[in-house]
Amino acid sequence: MMRWLGARLFSIGTSLLVLAVGVGPRMAAATQCPNGAGGGEALAGLDGELRLRWIDARLTTTAEHARLWTWGWGIGIVGGTLANLAPLPFVAKQDRIDWYVGAGTTIVGIVPLIIAPLDVVEDARELHARVAGGAGRASSPPALCALLADAETRLVRDAQNQADGQRWWLHAGNVLLNSGVGLFLALGYRHYVAGVFNAVFGSAIGEAIILTQPTGSIDDLAAYRRGAI
């Protein structure tokens, strides 16, 4: 009986030792980094690598949505422009201005997508390359915290960039531009139907582009600040 009890205690002690050896390094390896991005106390208590990996994953996801948004609307705008030009050979000469104006105002919509893409596309690519290049447990705590600070800066910047893309003046500018096109056709050429159509349809498309712009980083920043990762 005593021999069995001794063996049992030895087995339990060995198991506890193995557990302590396995868990101890993981607990010791946790890296505490300074708060960034306006985070609170809940964020400060989280492992630095966990925070870094979360930002990397969230920016990558939003960047994928941004690319789909850009390419989707870009292809649609080019298609709409061609659709306005295709009927020209079959349209009376005096009515061709309607189609030229429609094509011109449609293709203008692609300009912002090309010259001012969402910042998250480039930020996500650069951050992911740095993280994949060796950041993590193998990094020294100062290096990990420096990379986390950079990731937090990118998250804040991308959230601000996406919020700027939803500002009221963009909606107002869209309506004013398309209303001006409508007035140009209605008052300049007495093409009232074409003028109304261009104003209404152009405004609707512009609003659709603005409202479907990805805004994931805005919600991600709010969640990050709460430590809800």
C-alpha positions in Angstrom: 0.0 0.0 0.0 2.8 2.4 0.9 4.7 1.5 -2.2 1.6 2.2 -4.3 1.0 5.5 -2.5 4.6 6.6 -3.0 4.4 5.8 -6.7 1.2 7.7 -7.1 2.6 10.8 -5.4 5.7 10.6 -7.5 3.5 10.4 -10.7 1.5 13.4 -9.6 4.6 15.4 -8.7 6.2 14.6 -12.1 3.0 15.8 -13.9 3.0 19.0 -12.0 6.7 19.6 -12.8 6.1 19.0 -16.5 3.1 21.4 -16.5 5.1 24.1 -14.7 8.0 23.7 -17.2 5.6 23.9 -20.2 3.5 26.8 -18.9 6.3 28.8 -17.3 8.2 29.8 -20.4 5.0 30.9 -22.2 4.0 33.1 -19.3 7.5 34.5 -19.0 7.6 35.2 -22.7 4.6 37.6 -22.6 5.8 41.1 -23.7 4.1 44.2 -22.2 4.3 47.2 -24.5 3.2 50.8 -23.9 -0.3 51.8 -24.7 -0.9 53.2 -28.1 -3.7 54.3 -30.4 -5.5 55.9 -27.4 -6.1 52.5 -25.7 -7.2 52.1 -22.1 -6.1 49.9 -19.2 -7.6 46.8 -20.7 -5.3 47.1 -23.7 -2.2 47.6 -21.6 -2.6 44.2 -19.9 -2.5 42.3 -23.2 0.5 40.6 -24.7 2.4 42.9 -27.2 2.6 40.1 -29.9 -1.1 39.4 -29.5 -1.9 43.0 -30.2 0.5 43.1 -33.2 -0.9 40.0 -34.8 -4.5 41.3 -34.3 -3.8 44.6 -36.0 -1.9 42.8 -38.8 -4.9 40.4 -39.4 -7.5 43.2 -39.3 -5.7 45.5 -41.6 -5.1 42.7 -44.1 -8.8 41.9 -44.1 -9.8 45.5 -44.6 -7.2 45.9 -47.4 -8.8 42.9 -49.2 -12.2 44.6 -49.0 -10.6 47.9 -50.3 -9.1 46.2 -53.3 -12.4 44.5 -54.2 -14.1 47.9 -53.8 -11.6 49.7 -56.0 -11.5 47.1 -58.7 -15.2 46.5 -58.7 -16.1 50.2 -59.1 -13.2 50.7 -61.5 -14.5 48.0 -63.8 -18.1 49.3 -63.5 -17.0 52.9 -64.3 -15.1 51.8 -67.4 -18.0 49.7 -68.5 -20.4 52.6 -67.9 -18.2 54.9 -70.0 -18.1 52.5 -72.9 -21.9 52.0 -72.6 -22.2 55.8 -73.2 -19.9 55.8 -76.2 -21.1 52.7 -77.9 -24.5 54.2 -79.2 -22.9 57.3 -80.7 -22.9 56.1 -84.3 -26.6 55.4 -84.1 -27.6 58.7 -82.3 -28.7 61.8 -84.0 -25.9 64.4 -84.2 -27.8 67.0 -82.0 -28.2 64.4 -79.3 -24.7 63.2 -79.1 -23.7 65.8 -76.5 -25.9 63.9 -74.0 -23.8 60.7 -74.5 -20.5 62.5 -74.6 -21.3 64.3 -71.3 -22.5 61.0 -69.8 -19.2 59.3 -70.8 -17.1 62.2 -69.5 -18.8 62.5 -66.1 -18.7 58.7 -65.7 -15.0 58.2 -66.3 -14.2 61.1 -63.9 -15.4 58.8 -61.1 -12.4 56.5 -61.6 -9.9 59.3 -60.9 -10.1 59.2 -57.1 -9.8 55.4 -57.1 -6.6 55.6 -59.0 -4.8 58.6 -57.6 -6.1 58.3 -54.0 -6.6 54.7 -53.0 -7.4 53.9 -49.4 -4.3 54.0 -47.2 -5.0 50.6 -45.7 -4.0 48.8 -48.9 -0.4 50.0 -48.7 -0.3 50.0 -44.9 -1.5 46.4 -44.7 1.0 45.2 -47.3 4.0 46.9 -45.6 3.0 45.8 -42.0 2.4 42.3 -43.0 5.8 42.1 -44.8 7.5 43.3 -41.6 5.6 40.9 -39.3 6.2 38.0 -41.7 9.9 38.9 -41.8 10.6 37.9 -38.3 8.5 39.9 -35.7 7.1 37.8 -32.9 8.5 35.7 -30.1 11.9 35.6 -31.6 12.1 39.4 -31.5 13.5 41.3 -28.6 10.9 43.1 -26.5 12.1 46.6 -27.7 11.9 45.5 -31.3 8.5 44.0 -30.9 7.1 47.1 -29.1 8.6 49.3 -31.8 6.8 47.4 -34.5 3.6 47.4 -32.5 3.8 51.2 -32.2 4.2 51.4 -36.0 1.2 49.1 -36.4 -0.9 51.2 -34.1 0.0 54.3 -36.0 -1.1 52.7 -39.2 -4.4 51.6 -37.7 -5.2 55.1 -36.5 -4.2 56.6 -39.8 -6.3 54.1 -41.8 -9.3 54.7 -39.6 -9.0 58.4 -40.1 -8.6 58.0 -43.9 -11.7 55.9 -44.1 -13.7 58.3 -41.9 -12.6 61.2 -44.2 -14.0 59.2 -47.2 -17.4 59.5 -45.6 -17.5 63.2 -44.8 -20.5 65.3 -45.6 -18.7 67.5 -48.1 -18.0 64.5 -50.3 -21.7 63.8 -50.5 -22.4 67.5 -51.1 -19.7 67.7 -53.8 -21.1 64.7 -55.5 -24.6 66.1 -55.7 -23.4 69.5 -56.8 -21.2 68.1 -59.6 -23.9 66.0 -61.0 -26.5 68.7 -60.7 -24.2 71.0 -62.6 -23.9 68.5 -65.4 -27.7 68.2 -65.5 -28.1 72.0 -65.7 -25.5 72.2 -68.4 -27.5 69.9 -70.6 -30.9 71.4 -69.6 -30.0 75.0 -69.9 -27.3 74.9 -72.5 -28.9 72.5 -74.9 -32.5 72.3 -73.8 -32.1 68.6 -73.3 -34.2 68.5 -70.2 -34.8 64.7 -69.9 -31.1 64.0 -70.4 -30.2 66.7 -67.9 -32.5 65.3 -65.2 -31.3 61.7 -66.0 -27.6 62.6 -65.7 -28.2 64.6 -62.5 -30.2 61.9 -60.7 -28.4 58.8 -62.0 -24.9 60.4 -61.6 -25.7 61.4 -58.0 -27.0 58.0 -57.2 -23.9 56.3 -58.5 -21.6 58.7 -56.7 -23.4 58.1 -53.4 -23.2 54.3 -53.9 -19.4 54.6 -54.3 -19.1 56.7 -51.2 -21.4 54.6 -49.1 -19.8 51.3 -50.1 -16.3 52.4 -49.3 -14.8 50.0 -46.7 -14.7 51.4 -43.2 -13.5 48.3 -41.2 -10.6 50.1 -39.6 -12.9 52.6 -37.9 -14.6 49.7 -36.0 -11.3 47.9 -35.5 -9.7 51.0 -33.9 -12.7 51.3 -31.5 -12.4 47.6 -30.5 -8.6 47.8 -30.1 -8.9 50.8 -27.8 -11.3 48.8 -25.6 -8.9 45.8 -25.6 -11.6 43.7 -27.3 -9.3 41.7 -29.5 
